[in-house]
Amino acid sequence: MLTAKRSCLLLAALILLCLAPGSARANAPSPNSPWRTILLSDTGEVESIAVYVDKADGSFYLLQTFASEHTKKQEIHFQKPDDAKCIYVAVTMKDGTIRSSDPVESVTRRDLKYDVKSNTLKVKADLGLLYVPLYLLGAVVSLAFLMGFTALVEFLAALPFQLKPYKYVILINIVTNVAMNLILPLLRTIMSIRGYNDLWIVAPLEVVVVIVEYLFYTKKYKDHPKGKLLLFSIIANALSWGLFELVQRIVSF
Protein backbone atom coordinates (compact mmCIF):
# COMPACT_ATOMS: atom_id res chain seq x y z
CA MET A 1 0.00 0.00 0.00
CA LEU A 2 1.33 3.44 -0.94
CA THR A 3 2.17 5.89 1.83
CA ALA A 4 1.28 9.56 1.49
CA LYS A 5 4.90 10.44 0.70
CA ARG A 6 5.17 7.77 -2.00
CA SER A 7 1.86 8.88 -3.45
CA CYS A 8 3.22 12.41 -3.82
CA LEU A 9 6.35 11.09 -5.51
CA LEU A 10 4.18 9.11 -7.92
CA LEU A 11 2.12 12.21 -8.73
CA ALA A 12 5.32 14.21 -9.28
CA ALA A 13 6.59 11.53 -11.68
CA LEU A 14 3.32 11.73 -13.62
CA ILE A 15 3.81 15.48 -13.97
CA LEU A 16 7.28 15.03 -15.44
CA LEU A 17 5.98 12.41 -17.90
CA CYS A 18 3.19 14.74 -19.01
CA LEU A 19 5.41 17.80 -19.35
CA ALA A 20 8.39 16.14 -21.07
CA PRO A 21 7.01 16.27 -24.66
CA GLY A 22 5.78 19.83 -24.17
CA SER A 23 9.10 20.98 -22.72
CA ALA A 24 10.95 19.75 -25.78
CA ARG A 25 8.68 21.78 -28.05
CA ALA A 26 8.49 24.81 -25.78
CA ASN A 27 12.30 25.08 -25.64
CA ALA A 28 12.71 24.86 -29.41
CA PRO A 29 13.79 28.05 -31.22
CA SER A 30 10.79 30.27 -31.82
CA PRO A 31 10.49 32.10 -35.15
CA ASN A 32 10.03 35.84 -35.14
CA SER A 33 6.81 35.87 -37.16
CA PRO A 34 3.78 37.30 -35.33
CA TRP A 35 0.97 35.05 -34.16
CA ARG A 36 -2.56 35.43 -35.49
CA THR A 37 -5.85 34.39 -33.92
CA ILE A 38 -9.12 33.72 -35.75
CA LEU A 39 -12.34 33.45 -33.79
CA LEU A 40 -14.92 31.25 -35.55
CA SER A 41 -18.54 31.94 -34.73
CA ASP A 42 -19.99 28.41 -35.08
CA THR A 43 -18.17 25.20 -35.98
CA GLY A 44 -21.05 22.82 -35.23
CA GLU A 45 -21.30 21.68 -38.86
CA VAL A 46 -17.62 22.18 -39.66
CA GLU A 47 -15.19 19.25 -40.02
CA SER A 48 -11.94 21.12 -40.64
CA ILE A 49 -10.58 24.65 -40.98
CA ALA A 50 -7.84 25.64 -43.42
CA VAL A 51 -5.89 28.91 -43.38
CA TYR A 52 -4.37 30.23 -46.62
CA VAL A 53 -1.85 33.06 -46.99
CA ASP A 54 -0.54 34.86 -50.06
CA LYS A 55 2.85 34.72 -51.73
CA ALA A 56 4.79 37.64 -53.18
CA ASP A 57 3.38 36.85 -56.65
CA GLY A 58 -0.22 37.17 -55.37
CA SER A 59 -1.07 33.45 -55.33
CA PHE A 60 -2.19 31.70 -52.14
CA TYR A 61 -0.99 28.52 -50.46
CA LEU A 62 -2.24 26.38 -47.58
CA LEU A 63 -0.56 27.45 -44.34
CA GLN A 64 -2.20 25.21 -41.75
CA THR A 65 -5.25 22.99 -41.17
CA PHE A 66 -7.19 22.72 -37.90
CA ALA A 67 -9.71 20.17 -36.65
CA SER A 68 -13.16 21.47 -35.76
CA GLU A 69 -14.21 21.48 -32.10
CA HIS A 70 -17.90 21.51 -33.13
CA THR A 71 -18.70 24.31 -30.68
CA LYS A 72 -20.38 27.72 -30.86
CA LYS A 73 -17.04 29.47 -30.57
CA GLN A 74 -13.59 28.25 -31.51
CA GLU A 75 -10.24 30.00 -31.63
CA ILE A 76 -7.41 28.93 -33.90
CA HIS A 77 -3.87 30.24 -33.58
CA PHE A 78 -1.21 30.21 -36.27
CA GLN A 79 2.04 31.90 -37.19
CA LYS A 80 1.75 34.25 -40.16
CA PRO A 81 4.84 34.45 -42.39
CA ASP A 82 6.44 37.88 -42.42
CA ASP A 83 5.95 38.32 -46.17
CA ALA A 84 2.26 37.35 -46.17
CA LYS A 85 -0.10 40.32 -46.43
CA CYS A 86 -3.46 38.61 -46.88
CA ILE A 87 -5.27 35.67 -45.30
CA TYR A 88 -8.39 33.72 -46.14
CA VAL A 89 -10.20 30.81 -44.49
CA ALA A 90 -11.70 27.69 -46.09
CA VAL A 91 -13.90 25.37 -44.04
CA THR A 92 -14.96 21.84 -44.96
CA MET A 93 -18.52 21.14 -43.84
CA LYS A 94 -19.94 17.81 -42.65
CA ASP A 95 -21.70 17.34 -46.00
CA GLY A 96 -18.38 17.67 -47.84
CA THR A 97 -18.88 21.16 -49.22
CA ILE A 98 -16.13 23.73 -48.88
CA ARG A 99 -16.69 27.41 -48.08
CA SER A 100 -13.92 29.87 -48.81
CA SER A 101 -13.96 33.43 -47.54
CA ASP A 102 -12.65 36.45 -49.39
CA PRO A 103 -9.06 37.35 -48.53
CA VAL A 104 -8.50 40.13 -45.98
CA GLU A 105 -5.42 42.13 -45.22
CA SER A 106 -3.75 41.25 -41.95
CA VAL A 107 -0.72 43.47 -41.65
CA THR A 108 -1.47 44.44 -38.05
CA ARG A 109 -1.53 42.28 -34.92
CA ARG A 110 -5.31 42.52 -34.59
CA ASP A 111 -7.29 39.29 -34.49
CA LEU A 112 -9.72 38.09 -37.15
CA LYS A 113 -13.29 36.87 -36.92
CA TYR A 114 -14.87 34.33 -39.26
CA ASP A 115 -18.64 33.85 -39.45
CA VAL A 116 -19.29 30.33 -40.73
CA LYS A 117 -22.92 30.93 -41.71
CA SER A 118 -22.32 34.09 -43.74
CA ASN A 119 -18.85 32.92 -44.85
CA THR A 120 -17.27 36.28 -43.99
CA LEU A 121 -13.82 36.93 -42.60
CA LYS A 122 -13.23 40.31 -40.94
CA VAL A 123 -10.65 42.04 -38.81
CA LYS A 124 -12.02 42.40 -35.30
CA ALA A 125 -13.05 45.92 -34.37
CA ASP A 126 -10.40 48.02 -32.70
CA LEU A 127 -11.63 49.27 -29.32
CA GLY A 128 -8.83 51.78 -29.08
CA LEU A 129 -8.29 53.22 -25.61
CA LEU A 130 -11.19 51.15 -24.25
CA TYR A 131 -9.43 47.86 -25.03
CA VAL A 132 -7.17 47.75 -21.97
CA PRO A 133 -9.78 48.62 -19.29
CA LEU A 134 -12.38 46.31 -20.88
CA TYR A 135 -9.85 43.49 -21.14
CA LEU A 136 -8.79 43.93 -17.51
CA LEU A 137 -12.41 44.08 -16.36
CA GLY A 138 -13.20 40.87 -18.23
CA ALA A 139 -10.12 39.17 -16.78
CA VAL A 140 -11.04 40.20 -13.22
CA VAL A 141 -14.67 39.04 -13.59
CA SER A 142 -13.58 35.75 -15.13
CA LEU A 143 -10.99 35.11 -12.42
CA ALA A 144 -13.47 35.99 -9.66
CA PHE A 145 -15.99 33.53 -11.10
CA LEU A 146 -13.37 30.78 -11.35
CA MET A 147 -12.18 31.33 -7.78
CA GLY A 148 -15.72 31.41 -6.42
CA PHE A 149 -16.79 28.31 -8.34
CA THR A 150 -13.74 26.26 -7.31
CA ALA A 151 -13.80 27.41 -3.69
CA LEU A 152 -17.51 26.54 -3.39
CA VAL A 153 -17.10 23.05 -4.88
CA GLU A 154 -14.09 22.20 -2.75
CA PHE A 155 -15.72 23.63 0.38
CA LEU A 156 -18.73 21.35 -0.19
CA ALA A 157 -16.34 18.44 -0.79
CA ALA A 158 -14.60 19.23 2.53
CA LEU A 159 -17.79 18.89 4.56
CA PRO A 160 -17.85 15.05 4.64
CA PHE A 161 -14.13 15.05 5.50
CA GLN A 162 -14.72 17.38 8.50
CA LEU A 163 -11.73 19.57 7.64
CA LYS A 164 -12.40 22.29 10.21
CA PRO A 165 -11.79 25.18 10.08
CA TYR A 166 -12.92 25.22 6.47
CA LYS A 167 -11.32 28.62 5.89
CA TYR A 168 -8.01 26.93 5.02
CA VAL A 169 -9.68 25.01 2.18
CA ILE A 170 -11.02 28.28 0.74
CA LEU A 171 -7.71 30.11 1.31
CA ILE A 172 -5.49 27.62 -0.51
CA ASN A 173 -8.00 27.37 -3.34
CA ILE A 174 -7.86 31.12 -3.90
CA VAL A 175 -4.05 31.01 -3.97
CA THR A 176 -3.79 28.03 -6.35
CA ASN A 177 -6.55 29.41 -8.57
CA VAL A 178 -4.79 32.73 -9.05
CA ALA A 179 -1.44 31.01 -9.69
CA MET A 180 -2.93 28.54 -12.16
CA ASN A 181 -4.80 31.22 -14.12
CA LEU A 182 -1.61 33.26 -14.42
CA ILE A 183 0.45 30.30 -15.65
CA LEU A 184 -2.18 28.59 -17.81
CA PRO A 185 -2.46 31.25 -20.58
CA LEU A 186 1.31 31.25 -21.01
CA LEU A 187 1.48 27.46 -21.33
CA ARG A 188 -1.49 27.44 -23.70
CA THR A 189 0.23 30.00 -25.91
CA ILE A 190 3.44 27.97 -26.00
CA MET A 191 1.92 24.50 -26.39
CA SER A 192 -1.57 24.65 -27.90
CA ILE A 193 -0.49 26.57 -30.98
CA ARG A 194 1.96 23.74 -31.58
CA GLY A 195 -0.80 21.16 -31.76
CA TYR A 196 -1.15 19.98 -28.16
CA ASN A 197 -4.60 19.15 -26.84
CA ASP A 198 -5.71 21.38 -23.97
CA LEU A 199 -5.86 18.32 -21.69
CA TRP A 200 -2.08 17.93 -21.92
CA ILE A 201 -1.72 21.47 -20.61
CA VAL A 202 -4.36 21.51 -17.88
CA ALA A 203 -3.90 17.99 -16.45
CA PRO A 204 -0.26 18.41 -15.32
CA LEU A 205 -1.15 21.75 -13.70
CA GLU A 206 -4.03 20.09 -11.85
CA VAL A 207 -1.62 17.44 -10.54
CA VAL A 208 0.68 20.21 -9.29
CA VAL A 209 -2.29 21.87 -7.57
CA VAL A 210 -3.19 18.57 -5.86
CA ILE A 211 0.34 18.25 -4.48
CA VAL A 212 0.53 21.88 -3.32
CA GLU A 213 -2.87 21.72 -1.61
CA TYR A 214 -2.06 18.37 0.00
CA LEU A 215 1.20 19.73 1.47
CA PHE A 216 -0.66 22.79 2.75
CA TYR A 217 -3.34 20.63 4.37
CA THR A 218 -0.72 18.51 6.15
CA LYS A 219 0.52 21.70 7.84
CA LYS A 220 -2.93 23.03 8.78
CA TYR A 221 -4.79 19.79 9.61
CA LYS A 222 -2.17 17.88 11.60
CA ASP A 223 -4.84 15.88 13.46
CA HIS A 224 -6.06 14.27 10.23
CA PRO A 225 -4.31 11.26 8.63
CA LYS A 226 -2.14 12.20 5.65
CA GLY A 227 -3.78 9.56 3.51
CA LYS A 228 -7.16 11.17 4.17
CA LEU A 229 -5.81 14.61 3.23
CA LEU A 230 -4.29 13.27 0.01
CA LEU A 231 -7.57 11.56 -0.88
CA PHE A 232 -9.48 14.79 -0.22
CA SER A 233 -7.05 16.83 -2.37
CA ILE A 234 -7.52 14.44 -5.29
CA ILE A 235 -11.31 14.16 -4.96
CA ALA A 236 -11.89 17.89 -4.42
CA ASN A 237 -9.79 18.94 -7.41
CA ALA A 238 -11.28 16.24 -9.62
CA LEU A 239 -14.77 17.47 -8.71
CA SER A 240 -14.03 21.16 -9.25
CA TRP A 241 -12.22 20.51 -12.54
CA GLY A 242 -14.80 18.02 -13.81
CA LEU A 243 -17.80 20.17 -12.92
CA PHE A 244 -16.25 23.29 -14.44
CA GLU A 245 -15.47 21.41 -17.68
CA LEU A 246 -19.07 20.17 -17.70
CA VAL A 247 -20.41 23.70 -17.27
CA GLN A 248 -18.18 24.97 -20.07
CA ARG A 249 -19.34 22.24 -22.44
CA ILE A 250 -23.00 22.89 -21.63
CA VAL A 251 -22.56 26.63 -22.27
CA SER A 252 -20.60 26.07 -25.52
CA PHE A 253 -23.27 23.86 -27.13
C-alpha positions in Angstrom: 0.0 0.0 0.0 1.3 3.4 -0.9 2.2 5.9 1.8 1.3 9.6 1.5 4.9 10.4 0.7 5.2 7.8 -2.0 1.9 8.9 -3.5 3.2 12.4 -3.8 6.4 11.1 -5.5 4.2 9.1 -7.9 2.1 12.2 -8.7 5.3 14.2 -9.3 6.6 11.5 -11.7 3.3 11.7 -13.6 3.8 15.5 -14.0 7.3 15.0 -15.4 6.0 12.4 -17.9 3.2 14.7 -19.0 5.4 17.8 -19.4 8.4 16.1 -21.1 7.0 16.3 -24.7 5.8 19.8 -24.2 9.1 21.0 -22.7 11.0 19.8 -25.8 8.7 21.8 -28.0 8.5 24.8 -25.8 12.3 25.1 -25.6 12.7 24.9 -29.4 13.8 28.0 -31.2 10.8 30.3 -31.8 10.5 32.1 -35.2 10.0 35.8 -35.1 6.8 35.9 -37.2 3.8 37.3 -35.3 1.0 35.0 -34.2 -2.6 35.4 -35.5 -5.8 34.4 -33.9 -9.1 33.7 -35.8 -12.3 33.4 -33.8 -14.9 31.2 -35.5 -18.5 31.9 -34.7 -20.0 28.4 -35.1 -18.2 25.2 -36.0 -21.1 22.8 -35.2 -21.3 21.7 -38.9 -17.6 22.2 -39.7 -15.2 19.2 -40.0 -11.9 21.1 -40.6 -10.6 24.6 -41.0 -7.8 25.6 -43.4 -5.9 28.9 -43.4 -4.4 30.2 -46.6 -1.8 33.1 -47.0 -0.5 34.9 -50.1 2.9 34.7 -51.7 4.8 37.6 -53.2 3.4 36.8 -56.6 -0.2 37.2 -55.4 -1.1 33.5 -55.3 -2.2 31.7 -52.1 -1.0 28.5 -50.5 -2.2 26.4 -47.6 -0.6 27.5 -44.3 -2.2 25.2 -41.8 -5.3 23.0 -41.2 -7.2 22.7 -37.9 -9.7 20.2 -36.7 -13.2 21.5 -35.8 -14.2 21.5 -32.1 -17.9 21.5 -33.1 -18.7 24.3 -30.7 -20.4 27.7 -30.9 -17.0 29.5 -30.6 -13.6 28.2 -31.5 -10.2 30.0 -31.6 -7.4 28.9 -33.9 -3.9 30.2 -33.6 -1.2 30.2 -36.3 2.0 31.9 -37.2 1.8 34.2 -40.2 4.8 34.4 -42.4 6.4 37.9 -42.4 6.0 38.3 -46.2 2.3 37.4 -46.2 -0.1 40.3 -46.4 -3.5 38.6 -46.9 -5.3 35.7 -45.3 -8.4 33.7 -46.1 -10.2 30.8 -44.5 -11.7 27.7 -46.1 -13.9 25.4 -44.0 -15.0 21.8 -45.0 -18.5 21.1 -43.8 -19.9 17.8 -42.6 -21.7 17.3 -46.0 -18.4 17.7 -47.8 -18.9 21.2 -49.2 -16.1 23.7 -48.9 -16.7 27.4 -48.1 -13.9 29.9 -48.8 -14.0 33.4 -47.5 -12.7 36.5 -49.4 -9.1 37.4 -48.5 -8.5 40.1 -46.0 -5.4 42.1 -45.2 -3.8 41.2 -42.0 -0.7 43.5 -41.7 -1.5 44.4 -38.1 -1.5 42.3 -34.9 -5.3 42.5 -34.6 -7.3 39.3 -34.5 -9.7 38.1 -37.1 -13.3 36.9 -36.9 -14.9 34.3 -39.3 -18.6 33.8 -39.5 -19.3 30.3 -40.7 -22.9 30.9 -41.7 -22.3 34.1 -43.7 -18.9 32.9 -44.9 -17.3 36.3 -44.0 -13.8 36.9 -42.6 -13.2 40.3 -40.9 -10.6 42.0 -38.8 -12.0 42.4 -35.3 -13.1 45.9 -34.4 -10.4 48.0 -32.7 -11.6 49.3 -29.3 -8.8 51.8 -29.1 -8.3 53.2 -25.6 -11.2 51.2 -24.3 -9.4 47.9 -25.0 -7.2 47.7 -22.0 -9.8 48.6 -19.3 -12.4 46.3 -20.9 -9.9 43.5 -21.1 -8.8 43.9 -17.5 -12.4 44.1 -16.4 -13.2 40.9 -18.2 -10.1 39.2 -16.8 -11.0 40.2 -13.2 -14.7 39.0 -13.6 -13.6 35.7 -15.1 -11.0 35.1 -12.4 -13.5 36.0 -9.7 -16.0 33.5 -11.1 -13.4 30.8 -11.4 -12.2 31.3 -7.8 -15.7 31.4 -6.4 -16.8 28.3 -8.3 -13.7 26.3 -7.3 -13.8 27.4 -3.7 -17.5 26.5 -3.4 -17.1 23.1 -4.9 -14.1 22.2 -2.7 -15.7 23.6 0.4 -18.7 21.4 -0.2 -16.3 18.4 -0.8 -14.6 19.2 2.5 -17.8 18.9 4.6 -17.8 15.1 4.6 -14.1 15.1 5.5 -14.7 17.4 8.5 -11.7 19.6 7.6 -12.4 22.3 10.2 -11.8 25.2 10.1 -12.9 25.2 6.5 -11.3 28.6 5.9 -8.0 26.9 5.0 -9.7 25.0 2.2 -11.0 28.3 0.7 -7.7 30.1 1.3 -5.5 27.6 -0.5 -8.0 27.4 -3.3 -7.9 31.1 -3.9 -4.0 31.0 -4.0 -3.8 28.0 -6.3 -6.6 29.4 -8.6 -4.8 32.7 -9.1 -1.4 31.0 -9.7 -2.9 28.5 -12.2 -4.8 31.2 -14.1 -1.6 33.3 -14.4 0.4 30.3 -15.6 -2.2 28.6 -17.8 -2.5 31.2 -20.6 1.3 31.2 -21.0 1.5 27.5 -21.3 -1.5 27.4 -23.7 0.2 30.0 -25.9 3.4 28.0 -26.0 1.9 24.5 -26.4 -1.6 24.7 -27.9 -0.5 26.6 -31.0 2.0 23.7 -31.6 -0.8 21.2 -31.8 -1.1 20.0 -28.2 -4.6 19.2 -26.8 -5.7 21.4 -24.0 -5.9 18.3 -21.7 -2.1 17.9 -21.9 -1.7 21.5 -20.6 -4.4 21.5 -17.9 -3.9 18.0 -16.5 -0.3 18.4 -15.3 -1.2 21.7 -13.7 -4.0 20.1 -11.9 -1.6 17.4 -10.5 0.7 20.2 -9.3 -2.3 21.9 -7.6 -3.2 18.6 -5.9 0.3 18.2 -4.5 0.5 21.9 -3.3 -2.9 21.7 -1.6 -2.1 18.4 0.0 1.2 19.7 1.5 -0.7 22.8 2.7 -3.3 20.6 4.4 -0.7 18.5 6.2 0.5 21.7 7.8 -2.9 23.0 8.8 -4.8 19.8 9.6 -2.2 17.9 11.6 -4.8 15.9 13.5 -6.1 14.3 10.2 -4.3 11.3 8.6 -2.1 12.2 5.7 -3.8 9.6 3.5 -7.2 11.2 4.2 -5.8 14.6 3.2 -4.3 13.3 0.0 -7.6 11.6 -0.9 -9.5 14.8 -0.2 -7.1 16.8 -2.4 -7.5 14.4 -5.3 -11.3 14.2 -5.0 -11.9 17.9 -4.4 -9.8 18.9 -7.4 -11.3 16.2 -9.6 -14.8 17.5 -8.7 -14.0 21.2 -9.3 -12.2 20.5 -12.5 -14.8 18.0 -13.8 -17.8 20.2 -12.9 -16.3 23.3 -14.4 -15.5 21.4 -17.7 -19.1 20.2 -17.7 -20.4 23.7 -17.3 -18.2 25.0 -20.1 -19.3 22.2 -22.4 -23.0 22.9 -21.6 -22.6 26.6 -22.3 -20.6 26.1 -25.5 -23.3 23.9 -27.1 
